[in-house]
Amino acid sequence: MTCEFKDGLKVDYAGSLRITKGEEVNVYVKEGFIPATIREDLEEATRNASCGDFREIARTVTDTVGKRAYIDGW
C-alpha cells in the first residue's frame, strides 16, 4: 500500500517499508528487519486502508531510526 500526503510525505509498504519526503526523509527497512510491533501496525493499517495510521507509523519509525536510514541487514 502506498500513501502520499500533501506535505510531500510518501509511505510505501509492500513487505518492506519505504518512507520519503523530498530530500528531508529517506528511510528504507527491509521486510525481515521491521520490528514485530511496527509490522503488526503496518498490516492493520493496510487491512483498514488507513493512510492516517501510515502517517503515525512513519513518525514513529523516523523518531526511532532517524530521517535517513537504510536497514537491510548487518
C-alpha positions as CSV (number, residue, x, y, z in Angstrom):
1,M,0.0,0.0,0.0
2,T,1.2,3.5,-0.8
3,C,0.1,6.7,0.8
4,E,1.1,10.1,-0.4
5,F,0.4,13.3,1.6
6,K,0.0,16.9,0.5
7,D,3.2,17.9,2.5
8,G,5.3,15.5,0.3
9,L,5.5,12.6,2.7
10,K,5.2,9.2,1.0
11,V,4.9,5.9,2.8
12,D,5.1,2.7,0.8
13,Y,4.7,-0.7,2.4
14,A,4.8,-3.9,0.4
15,G,6.7,-6.2,2.8
16,S,9.5,-3.8,3.1
17,L,8.9,-0.2,4.3
18,R,10.0,3.0,2.5
19,I,9.3,6.5,3.9
20,T,10.3,9.5,1.8
21,K,9.7,13.2,1.9
22,G,11.7,15.1,-0.7
23,E,15.3,15.5,0.4
24,E,14.3,15.6,4.0
25,V,13.4,12.0,4.7
26,N,14.7,8.7,3.2
27,V,14.1,5.6,5.2
28,Y,14.1,2.0,4.0
29,V,13.6,-1.0,6.2
30,K,13.7,-4.5,4.6
31,E,10.9,-6.8,5.4
32,G,12.8,-9.1,7.8
33,F,14.1,-6.2,9.8
34,I,10.9,-4.4,10.7
35,P,10.2,-4.8,14.4
36,A,7.2,-7.0,15.1
37,T,5.1,-4.3,16.7
38,I,5.6,-1.9,13.7
39,R,4.9,-4.8,11.3
40,E,1.6,-5.5,13.1
41,D,0.7,-1.9,12.9
42,L,1.5,-1.8,9.2
43,E,-0.5,-4.9,8.5
44,E,-3.5,-3.5,10.3
45,A,-3.2,-0.1,8.5
46,T,-3.1,-2.0,5.2
47,R,-6.2,-4.0,6.1
48,N,-8.0,-0.9,7.0
49,A,-6.6,1.2,4.1
50,S,-5.7,3.8,6.7
51,C,-3.3,6.5,5.4
52,G,-3.7,8.3,8.8
53,D,-2.2,5.2,10.5
54,F,0.6,5.1,8.0
55,R,1.5,8.7,8.8
56,E,1.7,7.9,12.5
57,I,3.8,4.8,11.8
58,A,6.1,6.9,9.7
59,R,6.5,9.3,12.5
60,T,7.3,6.5,15.0
61,V,9.8,4.9,12.6
62,T,11.6,8.2,11.8
63,D,11.7,9.2,15.5
64,T,13.3,5.8,16.3
65,V,15.8,5.4,13.4
66,G,16.2,8.9,12.2
67,K,15.2,10.6,9.0
68,R,17.9,8.8,6.9
69,A,18.3,5.1,7.4
70,Y,18.8,2.0,5.2
71,I,18.2,-1.2,7.1
72,D,18.6,-4.4,5.2
73,G,20.9,-6.5,7.4
74,W,24.2,-6.3,9.2
